[in-house]
Amino acid sequence: MIRRIIHIDRERCTGCGACAKACHEGAIEMVGGKAVLTREDYCDGLGDCLPACPADAIHFEEREAPAYDEVAVLAAKAAKRPHPAGCPGSMIRTLNPSAAVDAPALPSQLNNWPVQIKLAPPRAPYFDGADLLVAADCTAYAYAGFHNDFIRGRACVVGCPKLDRVDYAEKLEVILTENDIRSLTVVRMEVPCCGGLEYAAREALKNSGKSVPLRVVTISVDGRILD
């Protein structure tokens, strides 16, 4: 089948191993001091390894490749670890949020609609001269101060690369190219699949040829800002 899969440029690879560590599917191994995609059927095409590579040696390509075999991936993880395996982003966790207190309702800070990356018109008037926020869907649920700390004063678009199974880079590139974007903030979750959103934003900014300040913020599943 023809599908999106990663390609590792052996000449550019420095052998740091960051991509192998970032690949939670176990598709990448270090062979002879270089990163190698040893199991194409383990590569889910989400690309969490791409932003981890400091040498920009990994890119997506569309080519003939075996289908992603999630069953085999889970079996391989189960064989290596005594506890149940699965996608880290789907791990069941019981959180303990602070008890709710009586307080006046907070007004929404959302300045534009639609907010889904796939639906947002790239030449919408609210993008011109805006500070752009590109956020993973889950961040607004995990981080309590999301509206005041991130949406306020920004044009906002959201998405989830794991659910949409698309590369947002092209759409974001048009938004950056066709509008006077003053700054770009990416807010992602700590889970591996959010790497695809960060990568798309970085690629879009690079391909736009513009010098726009970029900030990436990572949110933990229990609502903390990690960086």
C-alpha positions as CSV (number, residue, x, y, z in Angstrom):
1,M,0.0,0.0,0.0
2,I,1.0,3.6,-0.5
3,R,1.2,5.5,2.8
4,R,3.1,8.2,4.7
5,I,6.2,6.8,6.4
6,I,9.5,8.3,7.7
7,H,12.7,8.4,5.7
8,I,16.1,8.7,7.5
9,D,18.9,10.4,5.6
10,R,21.9,8.2,6.6
11,E,24.4,10.9,5.5
12,R,22.9,13.5,7.8
13,C,22.3,11.2,10.7
14,T,24.8,11.9,13.5
15,G,24.0,8.7,15.5
16,C,22.8,10.6,18.6
17,G,19.9,8.1,19.1
18,A,17.3,10.7,19.9
19,C,14.9,9.5,17.3
20,A,15.1,5.9,18.5
21,K,14.3,7.1,22.0
22,A,11.4,9.2,20.7
23,C,9.9,6.4,18.7
24,H,7.5,4.7,21.2
25,E,6.6,2.2,18.5
26,G,10.0,0.6,18.4
27,A,10.4,1.1,14.6
28,I,13.8,2.8,14.8
29,E,17.0,1.1,16.0
30,M,20.7,2.2,16.0
31,V,22.6,0.1,13.6
32,G,26.4,0.7,13.0
33,G,26.1,4.0,14.7
34,K,23.3,5.3,12.5
35,A,19.5,5.4,13.0
36,V,17.7,2.8,10.8
37,L,13.9,2.2,10.3
38,T,14.2,-1.5,10.9
39,R,10.4,-2.2,11.1
40,E,8.3,-0.3,8.6
41,D,5.2,-2.0,9.9
42,Y,5.9,-0.5,13.3
43,C,6.0,3.1,11.9
44,D,2.6,4.7,12.5
45,G,3.5,7.7,10.3
46,L,2.8,10.3,13.1
47,G,6.4,11.4,13.2
48,D,7.2,12.0,16.9
49,C,10.8,11.2,15.9
50,L,11.0,14.2,13.5
51,P,11.2,17.1,16.0
52,A,13.5,15.0,18.2
53,C,16.2,14.8,15.4
54,P,18.7,17.7,15.9
55,A,20.2,17.1,12.4
56,D,17.0,17.3,10.5
57,A,17.8,13.9,9.1
58,I,14.2,12.5,9.2
59,H,11.3,13.5,6.9
60,F,8.0,12.1,5.7
61,E,7.6,10.4,2.3
62,E,4.7,8.8,0.5
63,R,5.7,5.4,-0.8
64,E,5.0,1.7,-0.9
65,A,5.2,0.3,2.6
66,P,3.5,-2.4,4.7
67,A,0.5,-1.2,6.8
68,Y,1.0,-0.1,10.3
69,D,0.6,-3.2,12.5
70,E,-0.6,-2.0,15.9
71,V,-1.2,-5.5,17.1
72,A,2.4,-6.5,16.4
73,V,3.7,-3.3,18.1
74,L,1.6,-4.0,21.3
75,A,2.8,-7.6,21.3
76,A,6.4,-6.5,21.0
77,K,6.0,-4.0,23.9
78,A,4.3,-6.7,26.0
79,A,7.2,-9.0,25.5
80,K,9.7,-6.4,26.7
81,R,7.8,-5.1,29.7
82,P,5.9,-6.9,32.5
83,H,3.1,-4.2,32.6
84,P,0.4,-3.8,30.0
85,A,1.6,-2.2,26.8
86,G,-0.1,0.4,24.6
87,C,0.2,3.8,23.1
88,P,1.6,6.2,25.8
89,G,-0.9,8.8,24.8
90,S,-3.8,6.3,25.6
91,M,-2.5,5.3,29.0
92,I,-5.2,5.2,31.7
93,R,-4.4,7.6,34.5
94,T,-6.5,8.7,37.5
95,L,-5.9,12.4,38.1
96,N,-6.6,14.4,41.2
97,P,-7.6,18.0,40.2
98,S,-8.0,20.6,42.9
99,A,-11.4,20.8,44.5
100,A,-13.6,23.3,42.7
101,V,-14.3,26.6,44.4
102,D,-17.2,29.0,43.9
103,A,-16.1,31.8,41.6
104,P,-17.6,34.0,38.9
105,A,-17.8,32.5,35.5
106,L,-14.8,33.4,33.4
107,P,-15.5,34.8,29.9
108,S,-14.2,33.0,26.9
109,Q,-11.1,34.5,25.3
110,L,-11.7,32.9,21.9
111,N,-11.4,35.4,19.1
112,N,-12.1,33.4,16.0
113,W,-14.2,30.6,14.5
114,P,-13.8,28.0,13.2
115,V,-10.8,26.8,15.2
116,Q,-10.1,23.4,13.7
117,I,-7.0,23.6,11.5
118,K,-8.8,21.7,8.7
119,L,-11.7,24.1,8.7
120,A,-10.1,27.5,9.3
121,P,-9.9,29.6,6.1
122,P,-6.2,30.3,5.6
123,R,-6.9,33.9,4.4
124,A,-9.4,34.8,7.1
125,P,-9.1,38.5,8.2
126,Y,-8.5,37.6,11.8
127,F,-5.1,36.0,10.9
128,D,-3.6,39.2,9.4
129,G,-1.4,41.0,12.0
130,A,-2.2,38.3,14.5
131,D,-0.2,36.3,17.1
132,L,-1.0,32.7,16.0
133,L,-1.7,29.9,18.5
134,V,-1.5,26.3,17.2
135,A,-2.8,24.0,19.9
136,A,-3.4,20.3,20.3
137,D,-7.1,19.6,21.1
138,C,-6.4,18.1,24.5
139,T,-4.4,21.1,25.9
140,A,-7.5,23.2,26.7
141,Y,-8.9,20.3,28.8
142,A,-5.6,19.5,30.6
143,Y,-4.5,23.1,31.4
144,A,-7.0,25.0,33.5
145,G,-5.7,28.5,32.5
146,F,-5.7,27.8,28.8
147,H,-8.0,30.7,27.8
148,N,-6.2,33.4,29.8
149,D,-2.7,32.2,29.3
150,F,-2.8,31.1,25.6
151,I,-5.9,32.0,23.7
152,R,-6.2,35.6,25.0
153,G,-5.0,38.1,22.3
154,R,-4.2,35.3,19.8
155,A,-5.9,33.8,16.7
156,C,-6.3,30.1,17.6
157,V,-6.3,26.9,15.5
158,V,-6.5,23.4,17.0
159,G,-6.0,19.9,15.8
160,C,-5.0,16.4,16.7
161,P,-2.5,14.6,14.3
162,K,-3.4,11.2,15.7
163,L,-7.2,11.5,15.1
164,D,-7.0,13.5,11.8
165,R,-4.2,11.4,10.4
166,V,-3.2,14.4,8.2
167,D,-0.1,16.6,7.9
168,Y,-1.0,20.1,8.9
169,A,2.2,21.7,7.5
170,E,0.7,22.7,4.2
171,K,-2.3,24.5,5.7
172,L,-0.2,26.3,8.3
173,E,2.3,27.3,5.7
174,V,-0.4,29.1,3.7
175,I,-1.6,30.9,6.8
176,L,1.9,32.0,7.6
177,T,2.6,33.0,4.0
178,E,-0.6,34.8,3.2
179,N,-0.9,36.8,6.4
180,D,1.3,39.1,8.5
181,I,1.7,36.7,11.5
182,R,3.6,38.4,14.3
183,S,4.4,35.3,16.4
184,L,3.7,31.6,16.5
185,T,3.0,29.7,19.7
186,V,2.6,25.9,19.6
187,V,0.9,24.3,22.7
188,R,1.1,20.5,22.7
189,M,0.6,17.7,25.1
190,E,3.5,15.6,26.5
191,V,2.2,12.5,24.7
192,P,4.1,11.2,21.6
193,C,1.5,11.8,19.0
194,C,1.6,15.6,19.6
195,G,5.1,15.6,18.1
196,G,3.3,15.6,14.7
197,L,1.7,18.9,15.5
198,E,5.0,20.5,16.6
199,Y,6.7,19.2,13.5
200,A,4.0,20.5,11.2
201,A,4.3,24.0,12.7
202,R,8.1,24.0,12.4
203,E,8.0,22.8,8.8
204,A,5.3,25.4,7.9
205,L,7.4,28.2,9.4
206,K,10.6,27.0,7.6
207,N,8.8,26.6,4.2
208,S,7.1,30.0,4.5
209,G,10.5,31.7,4.5
210,K,9.4,34.1,7.2
211,S,11.2,35.0,10.4
212,V,8.5,34.7,13.0
213,P,9.2,34.1,16.7
214,L,8.3,30.5,17.6
215,R,7.5,29.3,21.1
216,V,6.6,25.6,21.9
217,V,4.9,24.9,25.2
218,T,4.4,21.3,26.5
219,I,1.5,20.5,28.8
220,S,1.5,17.4,31.1
221,V,-1.6,15.2,31.3
222,D,-2.1,16.4,34.9
223,G,-2.1,20.1,33.8
224,R,1.4,21.3,34.3
225,I,3.5,23.4,31.9
226,L,6.6,21.3,31.4
227,D,8.6,23.7,29.2
